[in-house]
Amino acid sequence: MLWPDYLRIFQQTATRYFMVAGIAFILFYLLFRKYISYKKIQSRYPVWQDYGREIAFSVFTMSVFALVPLFLLKNPRVAPHTTFYRHIGDYGWVYFFFAFPLMFLMHDTYFYWMHRLMHQKNYSGYFISYIISQSILPLGQLMHFTRWKR
C-alpha cells in the first residue's frame, strides 16, 4: 500500500467531511436547536457518548472511503482504465457540471431497483450478487453471478 498517498487522501476526505458535518452540527444542534426541535423524529438529544461513537464510526468510514481512490487511481492495473481527469479543458465545462449529477442519478437508480429486487417475494430466499471486477477477471468474464441461500 502507498501510505503517503493513502494518508493524503484520508486527510482530504476527513477535512471535507468534518467541515460539512461541523457546519451542520453548529447550525442544527447549537444555533437553531430550539427552532428545529419540533421537526426532529426523536425528541431526545444525543449525549456525549453518542457523539463520540458517531465520530468514531465516521472516522472508520472515511478510512474505508480513502481506499477507493487509492485503488482506482494508484493501482497500475486499474488506473489506465479510469476516466479521471484533472483539467476541465479536457472535456469542457458542460461535462464538468453534469458528470457528477448524471453519475449520481445512474448509481441511485441502480441501487434503488436492485434493492427493490432483493425484497421481492420471488427472490425472498436468495440474494443475487454481481461481482464486477475488471482488475481481477478477464474482460470476457466480467460478470460473475453467485447465489446465497438465506
C-alpha positions in Angstrom: 0.0 0.0 0.0 1.1 3.5 -0.7 0.9 5.0 2.8 1.7 8.7 1.9 -1.0 8.6 -0.8 -3.5 6.9 1.5 -2.8 9.4 4.3 -3.2 12.3 1.9 -6.5 11.0 0.6 -7.7 10.3 4.1 -6.8 13.8 5.2 -8.6 15.3 2.3 -11.7 13.2 2.9 -11.7 13.9 6.7 -11.2 17.6 6.2 -14.1 17.9 3.8 -16.4 15.6 5.9 -15.7 17.4 9.2 -16.2 20.8 7.6 -19.6 19.9 6.2 -20.6 17.9 9.3 -19.3 20.6 11.6 -21.2 23.3 9.9 -24.4 21.2 10.0 -23.8 20.4 13.7 -23.2 24.1 14.6 -26.3 25.2 12.7 -28.8 22.5 13.7 -27.6 21.4 17.2 -26.2 24.7 18.5 -27.5 27.8 16.8 -31.0 26.7 15.7 -31.7 23.9 18.2 -34.9 25.4 19.6 -36.2 26.4 16.2 -36.0 22.9 14.7 -36.6 20.7 17.7 -40.3 20.2 16.7 -39.1 18.7 13.4 -36.9 16.0 15.0 -38.1 12.4 14.7 -36.6 11.5 18.0 -37.2 14.1 20.7 -34.2 13.0 22.8 -30.9 14.8 22.0 -27.7 12.8 21.9 -25.3 12.6 24.9 -21.5 13.0 24.6 -21.1 9.2 24.3 -23.4 9.2 21.3 -21.3 12.0 19.7 -18.1 10.1 20.4 -19.5 6.9 18.9 -20.7 8.7 15.8 -17.4 10.4 15.3 -15.6 7.0 15.6 -17.9 5.4 13.0 -17.3 8.4 10.7 -13.5 8.1 11.0 -13.8 4.4 10.3 -16.0 5.1 7.2 -13.5 7.7 6.0 -10.6 5.2 6.3 -12.6 2.8 4.1 -13.6 5.6 1.6 -9.9 6.6 1.3 -9.1 3.1 0.0 -11.4 3.6 -3.1 -9.4 6.4 -4.8 -6.2 4.7 -3.8 -7.3 1.5 -5.6 -8.8 3.2 -8.6 -6.1 5.9 -9.2 -2.9 4.4 -7.8 -3.3 0.8 -8.8 -1.3 0.3 -12.1 -3.7 -2.4 -13.3 -6.8 -0.2 -12.9 -5.6 3.4 -13.3 -5.2 3.2 -17.2 -8.9 2.2 -17.4 -10.3 5.0 -15.4 -11.7 8.3 -16.8 -10.3 10.5 -14.1 -9.1 13.8 -15.3 -7.6 16.9 -13.7 -8.2 19.6 -16.2 -11.6 21.0 -17.1 -10.5 21.8 -20.6 -10.1 18.0 -21.3 -13.8 17.5 -21.5 -15.3 21.0 -21.2 -17.5 22.9 -18.7 -20.7 21.1 -19.6 -19.2 17.7 -18.8 -17.7 19.2 -15.6 -21.1 20.3 -14.3 -23.2 17.3 -15.5 -20.9 14.3 -15.0 -21.5 14.0 -11.2 -25.3 14.6 -11.2 -25.6 12.0 -14.1 -23.4 9.5 -12.3 -25.3 10.1 -9.1 -28.7 9.5 -10.9 -27.4 6.3 -12.5 -26.0 4.9 -9.3 -29.1 5.8 -7.3 -31.4 4.3 -9.9 -29.3 1.1 -9.9 -29.2 0.9 -6.1 -33.0 1.5 -5.8 -34.0 -1.1 -8.3 -31.6 -3.7 -7.1 -32.7 -3.1 -3.5 -36.4 -3.5 -4.6 -35.5 -6.7 -6.5 -33.9 -8.2 -3.4 -37.1 -7.6 -1.4 -39.5 -9.2 -3.9 -41.2 -12.3 -2.8 -39.9 -14.3 -5.8 -36.4 -13.7 -4.5 -37.1 -13.9 -0.8 -34.8 -16.9 -0.3 -31.9 -15.7 -2.4 -29.5 -12.8 -2.6 -28.1 -12.2 -6.1 -24.7 -10.6 -6.1 -23.0 -9.3 -9.2 -19.2 -9.2 -8.7 -17.7 -6.9 -11.3 -14.0 -6.6 -11.2 -12.1 -5.6 -14.3 -8.8 -5.7 -12.5 -9.1 -9.4 -11.5 -11.3 -11.0 -14.1 -10.5 -11.0 -17.9 -12.9 -8.9 -19.9 -14.8 -11.9 -21.2 -15.6 -12.9 -17.6 -16.7 -9.5 -16.5 -19.8 -10.6 -14.6 -19.9 -13.4 -12.1 -23.2 -14.5 -10.5 -23.4 -16.1 -7.1 -26.4 -17.1 -5.0 -26.6 -17.4 -1.3 -29.4 -19.2 0.5 -30.8 -17.2 3.4 
